[in-house]
Amino acid sequence: MTGTQLHELTALEQAAAVRAREVSPTELVRHALARVEALDAGLGAFVTVTPQRALAAAAEADSRVLRGGELPPLLGVPTAIKDLNNTAGVRTTFGCTVFADFVPEVDDAVVGKLAAAGTISLGKTNTPEFGFPCYTDNDLVGPARCPWDPTRLAGGSSGGAAVAVAAGMVAVAQGSDGGGSIRIPASVNGLVGIKPSRGRVSNAPLGGDVTGLGTNGPLARTVRDAAAVLDAMAGPVTGDASWAPPPPPGETFLGYAGRPVGRLRIGRTRESPMPGAVLDAEVAAAFDDAARLLEDLGHEVVDVPAGLLGPDVLAAFERVWSLSGTTLPVPPGRVGELRPLTRALRARGLALSARGAMEALTALRLFSRRYVQATHGFDVLLAPVTTMTPRPLGWFDADGDGAADFERQKAYAAFTALYNVTGQPAVSLPLWWTDDGLPIGTMLVGRPADEATLIALSAQLEAARPWLRRHPPGWDTNA
């Protein structure tokens, strides 16, 4: 440990150091809290910081280490929870001023699972209002800013979580993804982000499965850390509407990160539900480079046949996405406090008839079946994450027009939501940086419930082109 700053350690290294009694959970938590205090004002990673709770949990973890015996796999590792997820006794705002003082009485299942694995939450990370946008900004704490260039947005809706990891406040963080909300901020901030398969991580006790689009997942600096956090998160809760099959007995997602991947057939696709989606030159270069790297590693890379996405897919997705706004528990007298985008989506959802809603849900289910069948001959799909490099602050919503904001988001995040519709696992990997130092992620998509292949391939790519030692400005800040 001599000469190594604690935030330079991966989550697995931190956990190993705790087990070896080279560092205590309290030391890790104090170091992480100091970095939050030093860096967060300029980056906007957190909505709420809970130092007293974190230090109390660290003291209990210290005692567990001293008592000996079997310890949880990630004991003492600092983390953070997205402010869309309920945390008992800690305010949960959903990025909305209407809920600025809301304190849940229950934890979401994923929060309990991470605590059971030994992680210690420092608080709640920044998220846009109800998680609707693909960027992170709200009227509570303002925007989450990309640490590589704080004049740019950090992506969303798990933008605060990604900033906290990229800036070295925590090694890993929990995010959620209903249309790209893990993969987009992973791409923007130079991280590994995993959107698990539908049903891999429980949305209990309050998360609904009506649309089937959203799931929780990890953001991390390494594939192994992300896989270890997925191990901690994964598994159904009694009463869940659906669940993905677990790994075979004795196997783990972390274990897959060390498994030889073999030669894969990889389908390269730029087809998007968004008509006319065009990649910026830097994004196109990153996409083509990833394809060459995969070929250099011995994989077969071929184009996915065009024409798999019918013109009705985007319209059906937009209707289903707007349905989420119809169940927001906002008192009628406070609807005017919502941001323009939220009001626009809520109004659009409320205008749908029951028949229109059911037709949209059915259309997506039928499309999903056809798409998965049509691409089943590929082990993995390769696609862009976004069409553009990280966007400047105010790029989406400066004019205050919610409908125009949504159109800009559709043009920017033209690829990710497709795989929320199909429920397939997908990752974003930081394989490319622009000449001016901005990360651009690459998306890999697996067959349904096949996180194993994705993680093994991701680890191979990380070994071929390591990114762990790439750090944004401010990384060496003494805290």
N, C-alpha and C positions, 0 to 999 in steps of 0.2 A: 504493500500500500504506500510505501514511501515515495513521495514525489508525485503521486497521482491524486488529482482532485476527485472528490467523490462523484461529482456529476459526470465525469468522464467514463465511469463504469457503466456497463450495460445493466439492465435489471437483473439478469441472471448472475452477473458478477457481484452485484450488490448483495443478492441473496446468499451467494456462496461465501462472501466475506462475513456476513452476519453469522452463518453457521460455523465458520471457522473462528469466530470471536475476534476477527481482525478489526471490525467496526461494529458499533451498536446501532440498533434501529433509531435510537434517539439522536445519535450523531448524523445519521442519514437524513432524518426528518428536519433537524435544525439546519443542516446545510441546504436542503431543498427550500425551506421557508426563507432562508436568507437570500437565495437567488430570486425567489418570487418577489421579495421586497425590493431587491435591487433592480430588477428588469421589467416587472409587470407594468409599471406605470407607462412605459413607452411602447408596450406591445399589446396590452389588452387581452391577456390569456384568461384571466379569472373574473368572475362576477362576485364570488364570495370566497374568502380565504378563512379557514377554520384552524388557526394555530393551536389553540388550547385542546381541541378534540384530537388533533393529530399528535400532539406531544403526549397526551394521555394514552392514546393507543400505542405510541412508541414505547412508553414506560412499561406497559403490559407486555409488549413484545420482548423488551429487555428481560423481564422476569421469566418469560417462557424459555429464552435462551439459557438463562442461568439454571433453570430447573432441569434442563436436558430432556431427553426423550425425542420422539419423532416430531419434527417441526414442519409447518406448512411450506410449500415449495418456494413461495415468494415472501417469506416472513421479513418484515421491516422495510420492504421496498416502497418508497413514496410514489403515489399516483394521484389522480384526480378524476372526478366524476363530471360528466357533461350536465349542464344545467337543464336539460330536458328530462333527466332521470330523477325520480323521487328518492330523497334521502331523509330518513326519519330524523327529526330534530334539527335539520339543517335546511335553511330556506331554499326553495326551488322556484325560480322565477319563470322558467320556460322562455327567457329572453323578453319578457313582456312586463311593462309597468303595472298592468292590472294585477299581476301576481308578485309584485315587489316584496310583499311581506308574507307570502304563503310558506308555511312550514308543514311538510307532510308528516303523517303519523306512521308511515310504513316505508321501508326500503323497496326499491325495485329488486327483482330477483338477481339481476346481474350485479347490483351493488353488494348484496349479501354474499354472492359467490366470490367476488374479488376480496372482500374482507376475510372470508374463510380461507382463502389462499395465502393470507398473511400480508397483503398490501395495506398501506395506510394512506387514506385520502387526505390531501391538503385542502380540499374545498371543491367548489363547483366552477367548471370552465365555461367560458363565454360561448354563447350560441345566439343565433338570430331568433326573432320572434316565432315561437312554436316550431322552429327548425325548418321553416318553409324555404328560405333562399339557399343558393349555393355559395353564398358569401356570408360573413359573420359581422353583423352590426346590429345594434339595438339602442333603445332610448334609455337604458340603464347605465351602461358603462362605455358605450361607443363601440368602435370597430376593433376586431382582432386583426393585428397587423403582421405581415410576413416578416420574420426576423432577418431574412436575407435582404429585404428592402422594405423598411417600415412605411414607405409611401404607397405600398400595395396591400391589397386585401389578402387575408390569410386563407380564403376559401371557406366553405361551410357545407353543412351546418356545424360540423365538429371543429370549427376554426380555432376556438380557444384551446381545445385539447391538443391540436397539432402544434400550436405555438408553444405551449408549455413543454412539449417534448423536444421540439426543434431547438428551443433556446436553452435546453438543459436544466429546466426547472424540475422536471421529473423525467425518468427514463422511459416510462410507458404511461399511456392514458386510455381511458375508455371513451369510445365514440359511438355514434349510431348513424345508420345509412338507410335512407328511404328512397334516394334517387341519385346517390353519389356522395353523400355527406361524410363518409370516411375517406373515400378514394380521392376526391377533389382536394381537400386540405392536405392529404398526404402528398399529393403531386406538387402543390404549391409550396410546401414547406420542406421538401426533400426527405420524406419519411416512407416507411413501410406501413401501409394501411390495408387491413383485411376486412372485406365485407363477407361474412360467412354465408353459408347456404341458408335458405329459408328453413326455420325450425331448428337451426343449430344452437342458437342461444335464446333462452326463454325471454319473452316480453312480460312475464307475470310480475305482479298480480293484476295490474291495471291496464297494461298495454293491449290494445285490441288487435285482432288479426283479420279484420274485415277486408282490408285491401291486400294484405300479405306483402307489402312493399318494404317495410322497415325492419331492421335488425340491429343489434348491438355488435360491436367488434373492437379490435385493438388498433391503436396507433403506437408505433415504436420506431427506434432507430435501426434495429436489426431484425432480420427474419426470425432468428431464434427467440428473441424477446417477444415478438408478436405471436409466435406459435405458443410460447409458454403462457401468455395471457389468454389466448384462445382456449387452451386447456382449462384454465381457471374459470372462464366464462361459460363454457359449453355445457350442454345437458338440459333435458326438459324438466319442467316442474309439473307435478301432477295436475291435470286439468288443462294442460296446453292443447290447443286445437290441432297442432301438427308438430312433428319433430323429425330431425335428420338422424339417421342411424349413427351410433357412436363408432369410434375406431374399434377394430377388433380387440379382444382382451389382450392386455399387456402392451398395447401400442398407444402412442400419444401423438399429438400434433407436433410437439417439440421433437419427438423421435423422427418424424418424417423429414425434418430439416437436415438430418444427417444421413438420409437414405439415398443411394444412387438412383438417379432419375431415369436412366436409359434413354433411348432415342424416341422422341415424341413427334407426332404429327401435329403441327401447329397451324391453325387457320388464321391468316392475316385478313383483317377486315377494317375498312373505313366507312362501312355503310352505317348510316345513322337514321333513326326515326325522324330527325329534323331534316326536311328537304333542303338541299343546297348547302349542307354543312361543309365548310371549307377550313382546312387547317392553315394556321399561320406557318410561315416558312420554318421557324424554329421548331414548332411542334411536329411538322412533317419530317424534319431532319431527325428529331428524336425517335419518331416512329420507325423510320427507315433504318436507323442505326440499331434499334432493338431487334429488328428482323434479321439484320446481318449478324449481330452478336449471337442470336439463337442458332443461325446456320453455322457459324464458326464453332459452336459447341456441339455440333453434330446432329441437330434436329432438322427435320424436314419442315420447311415453311412454304406454304402454298396459299393462294388467295381463296377466300371463301366466296362461293358463287354469289353474284349480286341478285337482287330481287327478292330477298327473304323478308323484307320489311314492307308490308303493304301500306297504302296511304292512310288507312284508318287507325294505325297503331298510335300515332302521336295524339290524335283527337281523343281516343279512348283513354290514354294515359292522363291527359290533361283533365278530363272529367273525373277520373278516379282520384287524381292528386287533389283536386279541389274539394272532394268529399271530406277530406280530413278537416277542412275548415268548418264544416257544418256541426261538428261535435265539440268545438271549443267552448269550455264553460265560462264564457264571458258574459257578465250581466248585461242585459240590453242597454242600460243607461251608460255603459262604459265602452261600447263598440267604437265610439269616436276616438278613443285613446289608442286604438290599434294602428299600426303603421299602414301606409297605403297598399303595400303588396298583400298584407294579411286581409285587409278589408276587401280587396278585389277578389282574392281567392275564395274567401268566405261567401261573398255575394254570389259568385259563380256556382259554388257548391249548393247553396240554398235554392238557387234557381232551377236546379235539376229536379226532374220528377223521379219518383221511385222507379218507373220503367226505364228512364234514361240512365239512372245509376246502375241498375242491374244489367242493362245492355252493355254498358262500358266495362263493367267487371267481367262479364261473360266474354266479351271480345278479347280482353287481355288474356284470359285463361286459355281460350282457343288458340290465340296467337302464340302464347308461350309453349304450348304443346307442339305446335308445328315447328317453331324455331329450334327447340331442343332436339327434335327428331331430325331436322335438316342438318344440324351441325354435329350430330353425335359421332360422326366419323373422325372428328378431330379430338385429340386428347386435351388441347388447350386452344383458346382463341387469343389472339393478340389484337389490341385496339388502343386508340388514344384514350386519355382520360378527359381532357378538355380540348377545345379547338384553338385556344389562345394561351399566351403566356399569362402569368399572374396579373390581375387587373388593378389599375390604380384605385385609390380610395375615391368613393363617390361615383365610380363608373356606371354602376347599375341603377342607382336610385337618386341621382342628384336632382332630377327634374320633378321628383315627388309624384310621378305617375306610376301607380302600381301595375297597370296592365303593360306599360312599356318596359318596366323593370322585368317582368316575367318574360317578355319577348327577348330581352337581352340575355337573360339566364338560359333560355332555350338555345340560343345561338352559341353560347359559351360552353355549356354542359350538355353537349349534344349526344354523348355516347353512354354515359354511366347508367342512366335510369333503365335502359333496356334490360340490364341484368338484375335489377330489382323486380322487374316484371316476370322474368323467367325464374327467379329465385336461385340462380346459379352462384357459386362462390366466385369472388373476384378480388384481385389485389392490385394495388398501385405500388410500383417500385421506382426508386430514384436513380435512374440510369443515365440521366442527361442533365447538364447545366448549360445555360446559354452563355455567350461570351461575356455578358455583364453580370454573371453570377446568380441567375435565377434557376431554380430547379424546375424540371419538367418530368412528370411521372409517366410511366408506361403501365398500361392495364393488361393483365392476364386474367383470363376467365376459364374456370374449370367446368367439367361436367357436373350435373347436379350431385351434391353431397360429396364431391371429390376435392376437398381441401388438401388431401394428402399429396396429390400430384402437384397442385399449385405451390404448396410449401416446399416440396423437394426441388421443383424447378426454380423457385425464387431463391433458395439457398445456393443453387448452382450459379445463378446469375450474380448473386452477391459475392461469391468467391471469385468469379471471373472479373468483376469490376467493383471492388470494394468501395463503399461510400461512408463508412462509419467515421472516418477521420475528417470528413468535410464538415466544417462548422460555420455557422453564420456569424456576422459581427456581433461582439458582445459575449461570445462563448467564454472567453478567458477573464471575464469580469470577476474580480475578487469579491466574494460574498461572505 
